[in-house]
Amino acid sequence: MIVQTVLQVACLVWWPNYLAFLTIQLVCTLGGNLAVSWQIRHRYPYLRQKENRSVAVAPATLVKLKHNLKGLVSSKLSVIITTSKDGLLIGLLVSVHAGGLFANYTLIVSGITLMLTQAISSVTASVGNLTATTNQKNVKTVDKVLKTHYFVNFGCTTIAAACLMGLLNHLSHCGLGLPTYCLKQR
């Protein structure tokens, strides 16, 4: 990831070509995937043995897996569609200046969102594991943990939203330095 970022920044500084930028991203992603695949093959050779390939997945499990995979793909695709085109549309339909202001605020909000997502998703995985491995006797405990997790998520996002509403202009001014990069106060 660091190598990809350094190469992309160098590409934009020395040769400002967006197609080369995307090509670097594609090559680095492909290289990373091939490296992970190579490591898996060498660390877990038993996965490629012939007797392990003949194990069939139950049809009910396969149907559920396909259903969940469709939901995951559509969710990721909708996030990409809704979040990555806003700045371009604002720049095209309103003005480039308004698009730049939007990008400044989006940078701050997406940074905070990324931190919250990292913190919440790590706990979500643990709660999911607890839910999957718990027997019927401890359902009330799992329900309590799940509701507590939902409440903490709600609290974190509410506090973050309230802080952003009050401090977003100040954060933008501190981070970017000039008040011309901030929205005007009314």
N, C-alpha and C positions, 0 to 999 in steps of 0.2 A: 504494500500500500504506500509506503514511504517512497520507494523507488518510483512508483507510478506518478505520485504527486510531483516529485522533483523533475522527472522527465516532462510532465505536462507543463509545469511552470517554465522550464527551460525552452520548451517548444514555443510557448506563447511569447516569451521575451525575445527570443532570437528569430523566430519564424512564425509570425502571427497567423496561423492557418488552423481553422477550427477542424477541418477534416483530419489533419495530422494529430491534433489533440485527441479526437475520437479514436483514431487508429491506435495511438499509444494506449488509450484506455482498453480497447478491445484486445490488443496483444498482451497487455499485462494481466488482464482478467483470464484470458485463455492460458497464459503461462502459469498463473496461480492454480487454476483448475487442474492442469496437467501435473503440476508438482504434487498437489494433494492426492491425485489419482495414483501417481507413482509411489508415494509414501504408503498409501493404503495397500497397494499390491505387495509391497515388500514387508510391511509390518504384519499383515494378516493374510498370508498365502492360502490359508485353509478356506477362505471365502471363494476362491477360484477353483477349488477341487470339484471334480465331476459329481461326486455323491451329494454335495451340498447344493448343486444346481437343480437336481431333480426333485427337490422338496417343493410341493405345490402349495400355493396359498389358498386358503379356504375361499370359496366364491363370495360368501357374505363379507369377509374381510376385504376382499378385492373391491366389491361394490362400495363399501364404506370409505376405503382409501381413495377411490376415484372421486367420490362425492367431496371428500375433504380437500383433495388436490384441486378440484375445480374452484372451490370456495377460496382457497389460498391464492391461486393464480388471479382470479377476478378481483380479489381484495388488493393485491399488489399492483395490478394494472390500473385499478381505479385511483389508487394513491398517486401513481405516476401521472396519470392524466389530469387529476385535479390540482396537483401541487406544482408541476413543473412548467406549465404554460402561462401562468398568471402574469409574470413579468413581461413576457413577450407580447401578450395581448394588450396590457396596459401601455407599453411602449408604442405599439402599433396604433391603438385606437385613441389614446389620450395624448400622451407626449412622452418623449424619451426622458425628460426631467422627472415626470411622475413615475415612470418605470424605475428610474434610479432611486428615488425615494422609497418606493415599494421594496426594492432589492435590499436597501439598507436595513429596513425594519424586518424583512424576512430573514436576513442573516442572523439577527439577534434572536428572533423567535425560534428559528430552526435550531440554533445552538442550544437554547434552553430546552427545547423539545427533545433533542437528542440525549441530553443528560438525563432528563426525566424518563425517557423511554429505556435507556440502559439500566437505570436503577429499578424501574418497575418490571421490566421483562425478566431480569434475573430472579426476582422473587416469584414472578408468575410461573416460571419453569419449576421452581421448588413446590409451589402449591399444586401445580398440575401433576407432578410426580407423587405427591402425597395423596391426591385424589385417586390416582390410578392404582396405587399400591395398598390402599386402605380396605380392610374388610368391612362387612356390613355392621359390625358391632360399634365401630368408631365413626359412623356417619355424622353424628351430631358434632363431634370434634372437628371433622373436616369442614362441615357447614359453617361452624364458627370461624375457623381459620380463613375460609373463603370470603365470608362477609367482612371480616377484619381487613383482609387484603383489599377488597372493594372500597372500604371506607378510607383506608390509607391512600389508595389511588385517587379517590375523590378529593381528599384533603390536600394532597400534593398539587394536583392540577388546579384546584380552586385558589390555593395560596399563590401559585405561579401566575395564574391569570390576573389576580388582584395586583400583584407586584408589577407585572408587565403593564397593566393599565395605568398605574401611577408613575412608573419609572422609565417607560420605553423611550420617551423623548430625551430624558437625561442620559440614559445609556447610549443612545445614538449620538448625542452630542459629545459625550466622553470618549466613545470609541472612535468616532470619525473626526473629531476636533473642531469642525466648523459648524456654526448654526445653520448655514445654508443647506446642509445635508439633512436637516430635520424638518418635520411638518410644522406649519405655523400654528401657534396656540390661538384659540378663540376665546 
